[in-house]
Amino acid sequence: MKSLAFCLALVLASGSATAQIAGPARVVDGDTLEVGGTTVRLHGIDAPEIDQTCGSASGADWACGRWVASRLGERIGDGAVSCRQLDTDRYGRAVARCATGERDLGAWLVGNGLAFAYRRYSMDYDLAEKRAAVAALGLWGYEVTSPAAFRRAGESEGPAPAGDCRIKGNVSNNGRIYHMPQDTYYAETRIDPARGERWFCSEAEARAAGWRRARR
C-alpha cells in the first residue's frame, strides 16, 4: 500500500511539474506568447489578431492588433512569465493562465480593454470585460470586429453540402460535437474534413455516428 501511495505521489508531482511553464517571453500576438520555447495561448481571452485593424471616430482604420501586442510586450518587459497549463488546443499550443509577478496577464488585458473575455471557453474574465466596456477603456473606445469573426472572414471552409445537410460535426478537445444552425457557436465552427469533421443531414445521423449535441 505504501508503495502504491508513493507511486501515485510521483505521478501527481510529475503531472504538476509538466503543467508549469516559465521563463522569458516573446509576444506573438495579443493573446499568444512564446515562453521558454513553448507557444502559449492565454486562457479565457481573445485579442485582435496581429494583422487586424479597427475603426476610429474619424473613419480611418488603425493597426489595433499590433497595438495590443505592443502593449502586452511593454507589460511583460524583460521579466519572466510564469504559466500554469490548463489544456492543449488543436494547434498544439499550451493553453495556460500566465502572470508577471502576481498579476494575471489575462485579467490585465481584459481589464484594460485590450482583449475580450472568451466566454466560449471561460467566464473568468466576464466581469472585468463589463467594467472595461462601461468605462470605454482601450478597444471599447473604437469600432472593433470580434477576433473570432475576423478569423472566420479569413478562413476558407468550402461549400456546405446541398439540401438540408447543414449540421456541423466538429472535433474538439471536448470530443465529437455537432452544432445545429441555431446554436450559439454554429457560425464560427469550421469544418475540416482532414481532422475527421463532417456535415450531417439529421441529428439522428449525427448521434448514430457518435457525435453529441453542443450544449448551446
Secondary structure, DSSP 8 states (H G I E B T S, - for coil): -HHHHHHHHHHHHHHHHHTEEEEEEEEEETTEEEETTEEEEETTEE---TT--EE-TTS-EE-HHHHHHHHHHHHHTTSEEEEEEEEE-TTS-EEEEEEETTEEHHHHHHHTTSSEE-TTT--TTHHHHHHHHHTT-GGGGSB---HHHHHHHH-------STT--EEEEEETTEEEEE-TTSTTTTT----GGGT-EEES-HHHHHHTT-EE---
